[in-house]
Amino acid sequence: MAYFAKSARIAGATLIAGLLIASTYFTSLPQTALLALGMIAGIAFLTASFGFATAWRDLVTGRSTRLFRAQLLMIGAASLVMAPLIALSPDLNGFVRPVGVSLLVGAFIFGVGAQIANGCSSGSLFHLGQGRIQSIAVLLAFGLGTMLAIRDYDDWLEAPIFFAESLTRSLGPWLGTGLLLAGLVALFAIAGRNPLGWFKDPKSRPVLIAALVLAAVNLGILLVSGRPWSTAQGFALIGTQLDTAQGWEWDLDFSAFWSSDLMASRLENPWFMDSFLMPNLGVIAGAIGAGLLSGKFHPGAVKVLPLAGALLGGVLMGYGATIAFGCNIGALFSGIASGSVHGWIWLLPALAGSWVGVKLRPAFGYPNASENTTFFKAAATS
């Protein structure tokens, strides 16, 4: 056993170092930096078991708000720097997206998919570091869902749009950021009876550290690429390039999804030069490397029902993230950190979808823990 553990540690270190060296040689320094930032995120996700889907499940079932608070801390720490920086710098572009029918529907079905797949988009990336083979099915299905959504994208653009608003644009960088942070602090406070005690709780320490690390990763991605972190965009590129290369005749490259100059330019470059995709690869590599180094990499048997959930949930998440202008990373995390109102709105249907998904989990082989029924009961016990 000691021999295999040592071999796994060597393999983990070799994987991380080898990919960084290869990226430096074959791509560019900024791309390598994005890969490294993704690796840091993957290590943080795996080490703290920092999952969005689990936090939402605990929240909507009334079990606990501890992980949800960690998400709020992460978003707040990133917003403190990113929101005013994006507002003040003409070279940095935040994610400010419209709130409309497509966002509400997309976020809802993303929430459903995250529960029946037993992990969101970022969660499925780092679950590979634990050896969860079914995560491969989630990611492949996510890509398929993205392709289906790009094919239908023109139709979704015709759905009603209500507004698009940025707090930092409307109120100014400082007042807008202050209001944003006040909202996060208020939500953090009502998410438990002892807000300050959360920081002292030893159980909170790993996710607290991970939250701050992930906030720093998002800031780093913004500074390197000029845009915040997004995971769903990487799947869109691979799916569209596959469609073109294989001649599947879905004509995804003609979709309105790729109509802007920025998006169209991505199709002309190889996938390893895409600034949205490299952090995804880094998360996978970092999580697998950390899993091997820490002994958490334990591939197991794939069961039929969870596999079915992985496939269906992956398609739902891919489709939902595309029409909702992002997933838990691009829409929720980066959207709010950009000062956009759509990130706040996105969370509501995503939680509603999670509640529905939790009800469906037993059909896919996942037992549900007992429910306390309400958010307030969860807050009272957290």
Contacts in CASP RR format, 6 or more apart in sequence:
PFRMAT RR
TARGET T0000
AUTHOR 0000-0000-0000
METHOD contacts of the structure
MODEL  1
MAYFAKSARIAGATLIAGLLIASTYFTSLPQTALLALGMIAGIAFLTASF
GFATAWRDLVTGRSTRLFRAQLLMIGAASLVMAPLIALSPDLNGFVRPVG
VSLLVGAFIFGVGAQIANGCSSGSLFHLGQGRIQSIAVLLAFGLGTMLAI
RDYDDWLEAPIFFAESLTRSLGPWLGTGLLLAGLVALFAIAGRNPLGWFK
DPKSRPVLIAALVLAAVNLGILLVSGRPWSTAQGFALIGTQLDTAQGWEW
DLDFSAFWSSDLMASRLENPWFMDSFLMPNLGVIAGAIGAGLLSGKFHPG
AVKVLPLAGALLGGVLMGYGATIAFGCNIGALFSGIASGSVHGWIWLLPA
LAGSWVGVKLRPAFGYPNASENTTFFKAAATS
5 295 0 8 1.000
8 292 0 8 1.000
8 293 0 8 1.000
8 295 0 8 1.000
8 297 0 8 1.000
9 292 0 8 1.000
9 293 0 8 1.000
9 295 0 8 1.000
11 289 0 8 1.000
11 292 0 8 1.000
12 288 0 8 1.000
12 289 0 8 1.000
12 290 0 8 1.000
12 291 0 8 1.000
12 292 0 8 1.000
12 293 0 8 1.000
13 289 0 8 1.000
13 293 0 8 1.000
15 285 0 8 1.000
15 286 0 8 1.000
15 288 0 8 1.000
15 289 0 8 1.000
15 292 0 8 1.000
16 39 0 8 1.000
16 285 0 8 1.000
16 286 0 8 1.000
16 289 0 8 1.000
19 35 0 8 1.000
19 39 0 8 1.000
19 281 0 8 1.000
19 282 0 8 1.000
19 285 0 8 1.000
20 32 0 8 1.000
20 35 0 8 1.000
20 36 0 8 1.000
20 39 0 8 1.000
23 31 0 8 1.000
23 32 0 8 1.000
23 35 0 8 1.000
23 272 0 8 1.000
23 278 0 8 1.000
24 32 0 8 1.000
26 272 0 8 1.000
27 272 0 8 1.000
27 273 0 8 1.000
27 278 0 8 1.000
28 273 0 8 1.000
30 224 0 8 1.000
30 225 0 8 1.000
30 275 0 8 1.000
31 272 0 8 1.000
31 273 0 8 1.000
31 275 0 8 1.000
31 278 0 8 1.000
33 224 0 8 1.000
34 221 0 8 1.000
34 224 0 8 1.000
34 225 0 8 1.000
34 275 0 8 1.000
34 278 0 8 1.000
34 279 0 8 1.000
35 278 0 8 1.000
35 279 0 8 1.000
35 281 0 8 1.000
35 282 0 8 1.000
35 285 0 8 1.000
36 282 0 8 1.000
37 217 0 8 1.000
37 220 0 8 1.000
37 221 0 8 1.000
37 224 0 8 1.000
37 279 0 8 1.000
37 282 0 8 1.000
38 217 0 8 1.000
38 278 0 8 1.000
38 279 0 8 1.000
38 280 0 8 1.000
38 281 0 8 1.000
38 282 0 8 1.000
38 283 0 8 1.000
38 286 0 8 1.000
39 282 0 8 1.000
39 283 0 8 1.000
39 285 0 8 1.000
39 286 0 8 1.000
40 213 0 8 1.000
40 217 0 8 1.000
40 286 0 8 1.000
41 122 0 8 1.000
41 213 0 8 1.000
41 214 0 8 1.000
41 217 0 8 1.000
41 279 0 8 1.000
41 282 0 8 1.000
41 283 0 8 1.000
42 125 0 8 1.000
42 126 0 8 1.000
42 282 0 8 1.000
42 283 0 8 1.000
42 284 0 8 1.000
42 286 0 8 1.000
42 287 0 8 1.000
42 290 0 8 1.000
43 286 0 8 1.000
43 287 0 8 1.000
43 289 0 8 1.000
43 290 0 8 1.000
44 50 0 8 1.000
44 209 0 8 1.000
44 210 0 8 1.000
44 213 0 8 1.000
44 214 0 8 1.000
44 217 0 8 1.000
45 51 0 8 1.000
45 122 0 8 1.000
45 123 0 8 1.000
45 125 0 8 1.000
45 126 0 8 1.000
45 210 0 8 1.000
45 214 0 8 1.000
45 283 0 8 1.000
45 287 0 8 1.000
46 126 0 8 1.000
46 129 0 8 1.000
46 130 0 8 1.000
46 286 0 8 1.000
46 287 0 8 1.000
46 290 0 8 1.000
46 291 0 8 1.000
46 294 0 8 1.000
46 296 0 8 1.000
47 206 0 8 1.000
47 210 0 8 1.000
47 290 0 8 1.000
47 294 0 8 1.000
48 206 0 8 1.000
48 207 0 8 1.000
48 209 0 8 1.000
48 210 0 8 1.000
49 206 0 8 1.000
49 207 0 8 1.000
50 67 0 8 1.000
50 70 0 8 1.000
50 207 0 8 1.000
50 210 0 8 1.000
50 211 0 8 1.000
50 214 0 8 1.000
51 67 0 8 1.000
51 119 0 8 1.000
51 120 0 8 1.000
51 122 0 8 1.000
51 123 0 8 1.000
52 71 0 8 1.000
52 114 0 8 1.000
52 119 0 8 1.000
52 120 0 8 1.000
52 122 0 8 1.000
52 123 0 8 1.000
52 328 0 8 1.000
52 332 0 8 1.000
53 111 0 8 1.000
53 114 0 8 1.000
53 115 0 8 1.000
53 117 0 8 1.000
53 118 0 8 1.000
53 119 0 8 1.000
53 120 0 8 1.000
53 123 0 8 1.000
53 354 0 8 1.000
54 67 0 8 1.000
54 119 0 8 1.000
55 67 0 8 1.000
55 68 0 8 1.000
55 70 0 8 1.000
55 71 0 8 1.000
56 68 0 8 1.000
56 111 0 8 1.000
56 114 0 8 1.000
56 115 0 8 1.000
56 350 0 8 1.000
56 351 0 8 1.000
56 354 0 8 1.000
57 63 0 8 1.000
57 115 0 8 1.000
57 354 0 8 1.000
57 358 0 8 1.000
58 64 0 8 1.000
58 65 0 8 1.000
58 66 0 8 1.000
58 67 0 8 1.000
58 68 0 8 1.000
58 378 0 8 1.000
59 65 0 8 1.000
59 68 0 8 1.000
59 351 0 8 1.000
59 354 0 8 1.000
59 375 0 8 1.000
59 378 0 8 1.000
60 351 0 8 1.000
60 354 0 8 1.000
60 355 0 8 1.000
60 358 0 8 1.000
60 375 0 8 1.000
61 358 0 8 1.000
61 368 0 8 1.000
61 369 0 8 1.000
61 371 0 8 1.000
61 372 0 8 1.000
61 378 0 8 1.000
62 371 0 8 1.000
62 372 0 8 1.000
62 373 0 8 1.000
62 374 0 8 1.000
62 375 0 8 1.000
62 377 0 8 1.000
62 378 0 8 1.000
62 381 0 8 1.000
63 369 0 8 1.000
63 371 0 8 1.000
63 372 0 8 1.000
63 378 0 8 1.000
63 381 0 8 1.000
64 378 0 8 1.000
64 381 0 8 1.000
64 382 0 8 1.000
65 191 0 8 1.000
65 192 0 8 1.000
65 375 0 8 1.000
65 378 0 8 1.000
65 379 0 8 1.000
65 382 0 8 1.000
66 198 0 8 1.000
66 201 0 8 1.000
66 203 0 8 1.000
66 204 0 8 1.000
66 207 0 8 1.000
66 382 0 8 1.000
67 207 0 8 1.000
68 191 0 8 1.000
69 188 0 8 1.000
69 191 0 8 1.000
69 192 0 8 1.000
69 198 0 8 1.000
69 204 0 8 1.000
69 382 0 8 1.000
70 204 0 8 1.000
70 207 0 8 1.000
70 208 0 8 1.000
70 210 0 8 1.000
70 211 0 8 1.000
71 211 0 8 1.000
71 333 0 8 1.000
72 184 0 8 1.000
72 187 0 8 1.000
72 188 0 8 1.000
72 191 0 8 1.000
73 188 0 8 1.000
73 208 0 8 1.000
73 211 0 8 1.000
73 212 0 8 1.000
74 210 0 8 1.000
74 211 0 8 1.000
74 212 0 8 1.000
74 214 0 8 1.000
74 215 0 8 1.000
74 333 0 8 1.000
75 184 0 8 1.000
75 215 0 8 1.000
75 332 0 8 1.000
75 333 0 8 1.000
75 336 0 8 1.000
75 337 0 8 1.000
76 180 0 8 1.000
76 181 0 8 1.000
76 184 0 8 1.000
76 215 0 8 1.000
76 336 0 8 1.000
76 337 0 8 1.000
77 211 0 8 1.000
77 212 0 8 1.000
77 215 0 8 1.000
77 216 0 8 1.000
78 214 0 8 1.000
78 215 0 8 1.000
78 218 0 8 1.000
78 219 0 8 1.000
78 333 0 8 1.000
78 337 0 8 1.000
79 177 0 8 1.000
79 180 0 8 1.000
79 181 0 8 1.000
79 184 0 8 1.000
79 336 0 8 1.000
79 337 0 8 1.000
79 339 0 8 1.000
80 177 0 8 1.000
80 181 0 8 1.000
81 219 0 8 1.000
82 218 0 8 1.000
82 219 0 8 1.000
82 222 0 8 1.000
82 228 0 8 1.000
82 337 0 8 1.000
82 338 0 8 1.000
83 167 0 8 1.000
83 168 0 8 1.000
83 173 0 8 1.000
83 176 0 8 1.000
83 177 0 8 1.000
83 180 0 8 1.000
83 337 0 8 1.000
83 338 0 8 1.000
83 339 0 8 1.000
84 168 0 8 1.000
84 173 0 8 1.000
84 174 0 8 1.000
84 177 0 8 1.000
85 92 0 8 1.000
85 222 0 8 1.000
86 92 0 8 1.000
86 93 0 8 1.000
86 94 0 8 1.000
86 168 0 8 1.000
86 222 0 8 1.000
86 338 0 8 1.000
86 339 0 8 1.000
87 166 0 8 1.000
87 168 0 8 1.000
87 169 0 8 1.000
87 172 0 8 1.000
87 173 0 8 1.000
87 177 0 8 1.000
87 339 0 8 1.000
88 173 0 8 1.000
91 226 0 8 1.000
92 222 0 8 1.000
92 223 0 8 1.000
92 226 0 8 1.000
92 227 0 8 1.000
93 226 0 8 1.000
93 227 0 8 1.000
94 222 0 8 1.000
94 227 0 8 1.000
94 228 0 8 1.000
94 334 0 8 1.000
94 335 0 8 1.000
94 338 0 8 1.000
94 339 0 8 1.000
94 340 0 8 1.000
95 227 0 8 1.000
95 228 0 8 1.000
95 230 0 8 1.000
95 325 0 8 1.000
95 326 0 8 1.000
95 330 0 8 1.000
95 331 0 8 1.000
95 334 0 8 1.000
95 335 0 8 1.000
95 338 0 8 1.000
95 340 0 8 1.000
96 164 0 8 1.000
96 165 0 8 1.000
96 166 0 8 1.000
96 169 0 8 1.000
96 335 0 8 1.000
96 338 0 8 1.000
96 339 0 8 1.000
96 340 0 8 1.000
96 342 0 8 1.000
97 103 0 8 1.000
97 164 0 8 1.000
97 325 0 8 1.000
97 326 0 8 1.000
97 331 0 8 1.000
97 335 0 8 1.000
97 340 0 8 1.000
97 342 0 8 1.000
97 343 0 8 1.000
98 161 0 8 1.000
98 162 0 8 1.000
98 163 0 8 1.000
98 164 0 8 1.000
98 325 0 8 1.000
98 342 0 8 1.000
99 161 0 8 1.000
99 162 0 8 1.000
99 163 0 8 1.000
99 164 0 8 1.000
99 165 0 8 1.000
99 341 0 8 1.000
99 342 0 8 1.000
99 345 0 8 1.000
100 159 0 8 1.000
100 160 0 8 1.000
100 161 0 8 1.000
100 162 0 8 1.000
101 156 0 8 1.000
101 159 0 8 1.000
101 160 0 8 1.000
101 161 0 8 1.000
102 156 0 8 1.000
102 157 0 8 1.000
102 159 0 8 1.000
102 323 0 8 1.000
102 324 0 8 1.000
102 325 0 8 1.000
103 323 0 8 1.000
103 324 0 8 1.000
103 325 0 8 1.000
103 331 0 8 1.000
103 342 0 8 1.000
103 345 0 8 1.000
103 346 0 8 1.000
103 349 0 8 1.000
104 324 0 8 1.000
104 345 0 8 1.000
104 349 0 8 1.000
105 320 0 8 1.000
105 323 0 8 1.000
105 324 0 8 1.000
105 349 0 8 1.000
106 319 0 8 1.000
106 320 0 8 1.000
106 321 0 8 1.000
106 323 0 8 1.000
106 324 0 8 1.000
106 349 0 8 1.000
107 320 0 8 1.000
107 324 0 8 1.000
107 331 0 8 1.000
107 346 0 8 1.000
107 347 0 8 1.000
107 348 0 8 1.000
107 349 0 8 1.000
107 350 0 8 1.000
107 353 0 8 1.000
108 349 0 8 1.000
108 350 0 8 1.000
108 352 0 8 1.000
108 353 0 8 1.000
108 356 0 8 1.000
109 316 0 8 1.000
109 317 0 8 1.000
109 319 0 8 1.000
109 320 0 8 1.000
109 353 0 8 1.000
110 120 0 8 1.000
110 316 0 8 1.000
110 317 0 8 1.000
110 318 0 8 1.000
110 320 0 8 1.000
110 321 0 8 1.000
110 324 0 8 1.000
110 327 0 8 1.000
110 328 0 8 1.000
110 350 0 8 1.000
110 353 0 8 1.000
111 120 0 8 1.000
111 316 0 8 1.000
111 317 0 8 1.000
111 349 0 8 1.000
111 350 0 8 1.000
111 351 0 8 1.000
111 352 0 8 1.000
111 353 0 8 1.000
111 354 0 8 1.000
111 356 0 8 1.000
111 357 0 8 1.000
112 313 0 8 1.000
112 316 0 8 1.000
112 353 0 8 1.000
112 354 0 8 1.000
112 356 0 8 1.000
112 357 0 8 1.000
112 360 0 8 1.000
113 312 0 8 1.000
113 313 0 8 1.000
113 314 0 8 1.000
113 316 0 8 1.000
113 317 0 8 1.000
113 357 0 8 1.000
114 120 0 8 1.000
114 313 0 8 1.000
114 317 0 8 1.000
114 328 0 8 1.000
114 350 0 8 1.000
114 354 0 8 1.000
114 357 0 8 1.000
115 353 0 8 1.000
115 354 0 8 1.000
115 356 0 8 1.000
115 357 0 8 1.000
115 358 0 8 1.000
115 360 0 8 1.000
115 361 0 8 1.000
116 309 0 8 1.000
116 312 0 8 1.000
116 313 0 8 1.000
116 316 0 8 1.000
116 357 0 8 1.000
116 360 0 8 1.000
116 361 0 8 1.000
116 363 0 8 1.000
116 364 0 8 1.000
116 366 0 8 1.000
117 124 0 8 1.000
117 138 0 8 1.000
117 141 0 8 1.000
117 309 0 8 1.000
117 310 0 8 1.000
117 312 0 8 1.000
117 313 0 8 1.000
117 314 0 8 1.000
117 316 0 8 1.000
117 317 0 8 1.000
118 134 0 8 1.000
118 306 0 8 1.000
118 309 0 8 1.000
118 310 0 8 1.000
118 361 0 8 1.000
118 366 0 8 1.000
119 127 0 8 1.000
119 138 0 8 1.000
120 317 0 8 1.000
120 327 0 8 1.000
120 328 0 8 1.000
121 142 0 8 1.000
121 231 0 8 1.000
121 232 0 8 1.000
121 235 0 8 1.000
121 317 0 8 1.000
121 318 0 8 1.000
121 321 0 8 1.000
121 327 0 8 1.000
121 328 0 8 1.000
121 329 0 8 1.000
122 231 0 8 1.000
122 283 0 8 1.000
122 327 0 8 1.000
122 328 0 8 1.000
122 329 0 8 1.000
123 135 0 8 1.000
124 135 0 8 1.000
124 138 0 8 1.000
124 139 0 8 1.000
124 142 0 8 1.000
124 314 0 8 1.000
125 135 0 8 1.000
125 139 0 8 1.000
125 231 0 8 1.000
125 280 0 8 1.000
125 283 0 8 1.000
125 284 0 8 1.000
125 287 0 8 1.000
126 283 0 8 1.000
126 284 0 8 1.000
126 287 0 8 1.000
127 135 0 8 1.000
127 138 0 8 1.000
127 287 0 8 1.000
128 135 0 8 1.000
128 136 0 8 1.000
128 284 0 8 1.000
128 287 0 8 1.000
128 288 0 8 1.000
129 284 0 8 1.000
129 286 0 8 1.000
129 287 0 8 1.000
129 288 0 8 1.000
129 289 0 8 1.000
129 290 0 8 1.000
129 291 0 8 1.000
129 292 0 8 1.000
129 296 0 8 1.000
129 297 0 8 1.000
130 287 0 8 1.000
130 291 0 8 1.000
130 296 0 8 1.000
130 297 0 8 1.000
130 298 0 8 1.000
131 288 0 8 1.000
131 297 0 8 1.000
131 298 0 8 1.000
131 299 0 8 1.000
131 300 0 8 1.000
132 299 0 8 1.000
132 300 0 8 1.000
133 299 0 8 1.000
133 300 0 8 1.000
133 302 0 8 1.000
134 302 0 8 1.000
134 306 0 8 1.000
134 307 0 8 1.000
134 310 0 8 1.000
135 310 0 8 1.000
137 302 0 8 1.000
137 307 0 8 1.000
137 310 0 8 1.000
137 311 0 8 1.000
137 314 0 8 1.000
138 310 0 8 1.000
138 311 0 8 1.000
138 313 0 8 1.000
138 314 0 8 1.000
138 317 0 8 1.000
139 235 0 8 1.000
139 314 0 8 1.000
141 310 0 8 1.000
141 311 0 8 1.000
141 312 0 8 1.000
141 313 0 8 1.000
141 314 0 8 1.000
141 315 0 8 1.000
141 318 0 8 1.000
142 235 0 8 1.000
142 314 0 8 1.000
142 315 0 8 1.000
142 317 0 8 1.000
142 318 0 8 1.000
142 321 0 8 1.000
143 235 0 8 1.000
143 238 0 8 1.000
143 239 0 8 1.000
143 314 0 8 1.000
143 318 0 8 1.000
144 314 0 8 1.000
144 315 0 8 1.000
144 318 0 8 1.000
145 314 0 8 1.000
145 315 0 8 1.000
145 316 0 8 1.000
145 317 0 8 1.000
145 318 0 8 1.000
145 319 0 8 1.000
145 320 0 8 1.000
145 322 0 8 1.000
146 232 0 8 1.000
146 235 0 8 1.000
146 236 0 8 1.000
146 239 0 8 1.000
146 318 0 8 1.000
146 319 0 8 1.000
146 321 0 8 1.000
146 322 0 8 1.000
147 239 0 8 1.000
147 240 0 8 1.000
147 243 0 8 1.000
147 250 0 8 1.000
147 252 0 8 1.000
148 315 0 8 1.000
148 319 0 8 1.000
149 156 0 8 1.000
149 318 0 8 1.000
149 319 0 8 1.000
149 320 0 8 1.000
149 321 0 8 1.000
149 322 0 8 1.000
149 323 0 8 1.000
150 236 0 8 1.000
150 239 0 8 1.000
150 240 0 8 1.000
150 252 0 8 1.000
150 255 0 8 1.000
150 257 0 8 1.000
150 258 0 8 1.000
150 322 0 8 1.000
151 250 0 8 1.000
151 252 0 8 1.000
151 255 0 8 1.000
152 323 0 8 1.000
153 255 0 8 1.000
153 256 0 8 1.000
153 257 0 8 1.000
153 322 0 8 1.000
153 323 0 8 1.000
154 255 0 8 1.000
154 256 0 8 1.000
156 323 0 8 1.000
157 256 0 8 1.000
163 341 0 8 1.000
164 340 0 8 1.000
164 341 0 8 1.000
164 342 0 8 1.000
165 340 0 8 1.000
165 341 0 8 1.000
165 342 0 8 1.000
166 338 0 8 1.000
166 339 0 8 1.000
166 340 0 8 1.000
166 341 0 8 1.000
167 176 0 8 1.000
167 177 0 8 1.000
167 179 0 8 1.000
167 180 0 8 1.000
167 339 0 8 1.000
167 340 0 8 1.000
167 341 0 8 1.000
168 176 0 8 1.000
168 177 0 8 1.000
168 180 0 8 1.000
168 339 0 8 1.000
170 176 0 8 1.000
171 179 0 8 1.000
176 339 0 8 1.000
177 339 0 8 1.000
180 336 0 8 1.000
180 339 0 8 1.000
184 336 0 8 1.000
188 195 0 8 1.000
189 195 0 8 1.000
190 379 0 8 1.000
191 375 0 8 1.000
191 378 0 8 1.000
191 379 0 8 1.000
191 382 0 8 1.000
192 198 0 8 1.000
192 379 0 8 1.000
192 380 0 8 1.000
192 382 0 8 1.000
193 379 0 8 1.000
193 380 0 8 1.000
193 382 0 8 1.000
198 204 0 8 1.000
198 382 0 8 1.000
199 208 0 8 1.000
214 333 0 8 1.000
217 229 0 8 1.000
217 279 0 8 1.000
218 228 0 8 1.000
218 229 0 8 1.000
218 333 0 8 1.000
218 334 0 8 1.000
218 337 0 8 1.000
221 227 0 8 1.000
221 228 0 8 1.000
221 229 0 8 1.000
221 279 0 8 1.000
222 228 0 8 1.000
222 229 0 8 1.000
224 275 0 8 1.000
225 275 0 8 1.000
225 276 0 8 1.000
227 275 0 8 1.000
227 276 0 8 1.000
228 330 0 8 1.000
228 333 0 8 1.000
228 334 0 8 1.000
228 335 0 8 1.000
228 337 0 8 1.000
228 338 0 8 1.000
229 279 0 8 1.000
229 329 0 8 1.000
229 330 0 8 1.000
229 333 0 8 1.000
229 334 0 8 1.000
230 276 0 8 1.000
230 326 0 8 1.000
230 327 0 8 1.000
230 329 0 8 1.000
230 330 0 8 1.000
230 334 0 8 1.000
231 279 0 8 1.000
231 280 0 8 1.000
231 283 0 8 1.000
231 327 0 8 1.000
231 329 0 8 1.000
231 330 0 8 1.000
232 318 0 8 1.000
232 321 0 8 1.000
232 322 0 8 1.000
232 326 0 8 1.000
232 327 0 8 1.000
232 329 0 8 1.000
232 330 0 8 1.000
233 276 0 8 1.000
233 277 0 8 1.000
233 326 0 8 1.000
234 274 0 8 1.000
234 276 0 8 1.000
234 277 0 8 1.000
234 280 0 8 1.000
235 280 0 8 1.000
235 318 0 8 1.000
236 257 0 8 1.000
236 322 0 8 1.000
237 266 0 8 1.000
237 267 0 8 1.000
237 271 0 8 1.000
237 274 0 8 1.000
237 276 0 8 1.000
237 277 0 8 1.000
238 271 0 8 1.000
238 277 0 8 1.000
239 252 0 8 1.000
240 252 0 8 1.000
240 253 0 8 1.000
240 255 0 8 1.000
240 258 0 8 1.000
240 267 0 8 1.000
241 267 0 8 1.000
241 271 0 8 1.000
242 248 0 8 1.000
243 250 0 8 1.000
243 251 0 8 1.000
243 252 0 8 1.000
243 253 0 8 1.000
244 252 0 8 1.000
244 253 0 8 1.000
244 267 0 8 1.000
252 258 0 8 1.000
253 267 0 8 1.000
257 263 0 8 1.000
257 322 0 8 1.000
258 264 0 8 1.000
258 266 0 8 1.000
258 267 0 8 1.000
266 274 0 8 1.000
266 276 0 8 1.000
271 277 0 8 1.000
272 278 0 8 1.000
288 297 0 8 1.000
289 297 0 8 1.000
290 296 0 8 1.000
291 297 0 8 1.000
303 365 0 8 1.000
305 363 0 8 1.000
305 364 0 8 1.000
305 365 0 8 1.000
306 364 0 8 1.000
306 365 0 8 1.000
306 366 0 8 1.000
308 364 0 8 1.000
309 364 0 8 1.000
312 364 0 8 1.000
317 327 0 8 1.000
318 327 0 8 1.000
320 327 0 8 1.000
321 327 0 8 1.000
321 331 0 8 1.000
324 331 0 8 1.000
324 346 0 8 1.000
325 331 0 8 1.000
325 342 0 8 1.000
326 346 0 8 1.000
328 350 0 8 1.000
331 342 0 8 1.000
331 343 0 8 1.000
331 346 0 8 1.000
332 343 0 8 1.000
332 346 0 8 1.000
332 347 0 8 1.000
332 350 0 8 1.000
335 342 0 8 1.000
335 343 0 8 1.000
335 346 0 8 1.000
336 343 0 8 1.000
336 344 0 8 1.000
358 368 0 8 1.000
359 368 0 8 1.000
361 367 0 8 1.000
361 368 0 8 1.000
362 368 0 8 1.000
372 378 0 8 1.000
372 381 0 8 1.000
END
